[in-house]
């Protein structure tokens, strides 16, 4: 079972300096919208790059809706990290914390990721 926190809890943890955001989205999504500061490791690279993450802070995994980040937090916990999933992802962050974080959908056109603002 994945440990989850709300966007309000995530904001409080970040403000106290007790955690970092790990964004596991793709480059095109990061370029469209992001919440700073964050560490960026795309989901497909997480296993190979997990050693870049701190062991002394909670890792709040984020993505667009909370699905990919749920898998990332589960993987990191299984590998000894203190990781949690931010429930609702950036869609929820934009609704409750910062309206400048614009909602979007993504889709593939061939092997290119396309972003459409909602």
C-alpha positions as CSV (number, residue, x, y, z in Angstrom):
1,X,0.0,0.0,0.0
2,X,1.4,3.4,-1.0
3,X,1.7,6.1,1.7
4,X,-0.2,9.1,0.5
5,X,-0.4,12.7,1.7
6,X,-2.6,15.6,0.7
7,X,-1.4,18.6,-1.2
8,X,-1.8,20.7,1.9
9,X,0.4,18.3,3.9
10,X,2.9,18.3,1.1
11,X,3.1,22.1,1.1
12,X,3.6,22.1,4.9
13,X,6.4,19.5,4.7
14,X,8.2,21.4,1.9
15,X,7.9,24.7,3.8
16,X,9.5,23.1,6.9
17,X,12.4,21.8,4.8
18,X,11.5,18.3,5.8
19,X,10.9,17.0,2.2
20,X,11.7,17.4,-1.4
21,X,9.4,17.0,-4.5
22,X,10.4,14.3,-6.9
23,X,8.7,14.9,-10.2
24,X,8.5,11.7,-12.3
25,X,6.8,13.2,-15.4
26,X,8.2,13.5,-18.9
27,X,10.2,16.4,-20.2
28,X,7.3,17.9,-22.2
29,X,5.1,17.9,-19.1
30,X,7.8,19.6,-17.0
31,X,8.2,22.3,-19.7
32,X,4.5,22.9,-19.7
33,X,4.1,23.4,-15.9
34,X,6.0,22.5,-12.7
35,X,6.1,23.3,-9.0
36,X,9.4,24.5,-7.9
37,X,11.7,23.5,-6.3
38,X,11.7,19.9,-7.5
39,X,14.1,17.1,-8.4
40,X,13.3,15.7,-11.8
41,X,13.8,12.0,-12.6
42,X,11.4,10.6,-15.2
43,X,9.7,7.4,-14.1
44,X,11.6,5.3,-16.8
45,X,14.9,6.4,-15.3
46,X,14.1,6.1,-11.6
47,X,15.7,2.7,-11.0
48,X,18.9,3.7,-12.6
49,X,19.0,7.1,-10.9
50,X,17.6,6.5,-7.4
51,X,21.0,7.0,-5.8
52,X,20.7,10.7,-6.7
53,X,18.0,11.1,-4.1
54,X,18.6,12.1,-0.4
55,X,18.3,9.5,2.4
56,X,17.8,12.2,5.0
57,X,14.5,13.8,3.8
58,X,11.1,12.6,2.9
59,X,10.6,12.3,-0.8
60,X,7.2,13.5,-2.0
61,X,6.6,11.9,-5.4
62,X,4.5,14.0,-7.8
63,X,3.1,13.6,-11.3
64,X,0.0,15.0,-13.1
65,X,-2.7,13.1,-11.3
66,X,-0.9,10.9,-8.7
67,X,-0.9,7.6,-10.6
68,X,2.8,7.4,-11.8
69,X,4.0,9.0,-8.6
70,X,2.2,6.3,-6.7
71,X,4.3,3.7,-8.4
72,X,7.4,5.7,-7.9
73,X,6.8,6.1,-4.1
74,X,6.1,2.4,-3.8
75,X,9.3,1.6,-5.6
76,X,11.3,4.0,-3.5
77,X,9.9,2.7,-0.2
78,X,10.8,-0.9,-1.3
79,X,14.3,0.4,-1.8
80,X,14.8,2.0,1.6
81,X,13.7,5.6,1.0
82,X,11.1,7.5,3.0
83,X,8.7,8.3,0.1
84,X,5.1,9.2,-0.2
85,X,2.7,9.9,-3.0
86,X,1.0,13.3,-3.3
87,X,-2.7,12.4,-3.8
88,X,-4.3,14.0,-6.8
89,X,-1.0,15.2,-8.2
90,X,-0.5,18.6,-9.9
91,X,-4.1,18.7,-10.9
92,X,-5.0,18.8,-7.1
93,X,-2.2,21.2,-6.4
94,X,-3.5,23.6,-9.0
95,X,-7.1,23.4,-7.6
96,X,-6.2,23.8,-3.9
97,X,-2.7,25.4,-3.6
98,X,-1.6,27.4,-6.7
99,X,-4.0,28.2,-9.5
100,X,-1.1,29.1,-11.8
101,X,-0.4,25.3,-12.0
102,X,-2.5,24.8,-15.1
103,X,-4.4,21.5,-15.6
104,X,-3.6,19.5,-18.7
105,X,-3.9,16.2,-20.5
106,X,-1.1,14.5,-22.5
107,X,-1.3,12.1,-25.3
108,X,1.1,10.5,-27.8
109,X,1.3,11.5,-31.4
110,X,3.6,8.8,-32.7
111,X,6.4,8.7,-30.2
112,X,6.1,12.4,-29.3
113,X,4.2,13.6,-26.2
114,X,1.6,16.3,-26.8
115,X,0.2,18.5,-24.1
116,X,-3.2,20.1,-24.1
117,X,-4.3,22.6,-21.5
118,X,-7.7,22.0,-20.0
